Amino acid sequence: MNTMTTKQLDDAYVAHTYNRFPIEIVSGRGSLLYDETGREYIDLGTGIAVNIFGMADDEWIAAVTAQLGKFQHTSNLYYSAPCANLAAMLCEATGMKRVFFANSGAEANECAIKAARKHGEDTKGPDCCNIITLRNSFHGRTLATLAATGQDVFHEKFTPVTPGFLYADTTDPASLEALARDNEVAAIMFEAVQGEGGVLPLPDDFVAEMKRVAKKYDLLLIADEVQLGNGRSGALYGYMNLGLEPDIVTTAKGIGGGLPLGVCMLGERVQDVFGPGDHGSTFGGNPVACAGAVNILSRLTDDVLAGVRERSKMIFDGLTGAPGIKSVTGMGLMIGVETEKPAADIVAACRENGVLVLTAKTKLRLLPALNIPLDRLEKALEVIRQACRTE
Ligand SMILES: *Cc1c(COP(=O)(O)O)cnc(C)c1O
């Protein structure tokens, strides 16, 4: 038996791609987590927008374990009910026409990129493969999604960067038309709120221009809803709050409720873009992950969405203008807080006082469970306010 602690084992044997916080999570219940010393924390991170109904959620566990007792996996050469049911539910809820299942956000976006390229080449010619993405975006860590990510820091160490991406500037809506006019473009890909980029909602004038340019140049719109999607925005998907009608919608994180699941939804214009053999995934549409997702999606009711908006207002009202807080941005329960003190110091102070929060660039980032109890949220906000005070 190895006598090293988890921390020692991890430091010795796991690749050093993460700066971990100095606690080990050993259990959780709802919005409460417990570390190796038994210490309790209020969780405002949800494993980065994944555990949308909190930890160890009874209904989701029941859905997942019921499926585990039937069969855990089959190849995509056979039909299976959880995958088909989930696809039907997603299409009914969004108006999309078909769904491809993958295992992560990056893979869902890879599928969207392949669909857009193929559609561009099928309808506009073999060179019409470029995709406009936005500066400061984040679309994943695979080589293509890294290239789609409009932040140079992500590209520098991994050249050559995959070609086929052009970057528009969200503070300069005119940059969209310049790119669309001067290049062979198939699609525009966007996050309704740039999460990793600092929890920045797209400016209204940029959204309007995106709509106009997409129509004028016959471009597909691809909504990356990996982080904001599945109720977190206060609508089922964040683009719905912006009056956009994307042709492709990707999501992951929250939809699986804690199991890996990526979703690429194809709208009317691209519903038949893929034929047999054009795309695939061994684990994509895994029945256990899909059974859990059917449960999650069935619970994103109007009441739950109203609860998200109520909690969102509590956070905005509770933090905006508080001492040491410069700004509060975001949508629904994806919120960025710009503070006078360095965000890392506030994350540490909050942790010492029993609240787990995240960062995005130089801001604090809050991604609580959609059903976090109001009194618990109020308690966490008080801890954040105390940590942000400068005197
Ligand atoms: C997290 C994230 C991704 C990548 O998802 P993974 O599951 O980590 O591959 C892509 N897009 C957005 C907007 C994200 O927040």
The ligand as an SDF file (V2000), in Angstrom:
LIG
                    3D

 15 15  0  0  0  0  0  0  0  0999 V2000
  -14.8420   24.7930  -21.1680 C   0  0  0  0  0  0  0  0  0  0  0  0
  -15.1560   25.3400  -22.4940 C   0  0  0  0  0  0  0  0  0  0  0  0
  -14.8140   24.6340  -23.6650 C   0  0  0  0  0  0  0  0  0  0  0  0
  -14.0100   23.3560  -23.6260 C   0  0  0  0  0  0  0  0  0  0  0  0
  -14.7070   22.3300  -23.0090 O   0  0  0  0  0  0  0  0  0  0  0  0
  -13.9220   20.9900  -22.5500 P   0  0  0  0  0  0  0  0  0  0  0  0
  -15.0120   20.0850  -22.0560 O   0  0  0  0  0  0  0  0  0  0  0  0
  -12.9530   21.3950  -21.4910 O   0  0  0  0  0  0  0  0  0  0  0  0
  -13.2440   20.4560  -23.7520 O   0  0  0  0  0  0  0  0  0  0  0  0
  -15.2070   25.1620  -24.8690 C   0  0  0  0  0  0  0  0  0  0  0  0
  -15.9030   26.3150  -24.9560 N   0  0  0  0  0  0  0  0  0  0  0  0
  -16.2420   27.0150  -23.8620 C   0  0  0  0  0  0  0  0  0  0  0  0
  -17.0280   28.2830  -24.0060 C   0  0  0  0  0  0  0  0  0  0  0  0
  -15.8650   26.5670  -22.5990 C   0  0  0  0  0  0  0  0  0  0  0  0
  -16.1720   27.2820  -21.5070 O   0  0  0  0  0  0  0  0  0  0  0  0
  1  2  1  0
  2  3  1  0
  2 14  2  0
  3  4  1  0
  3 10  2  0
  4  5  1  0
  5  6  1  0
  6  7  2  0
  6  8  1  0
  6  9  1  0
 10 11  1  0
 11 12  2  0
 12 13  1  0
 12 14  1  0
 14 15  1  0
M  END
$$$$
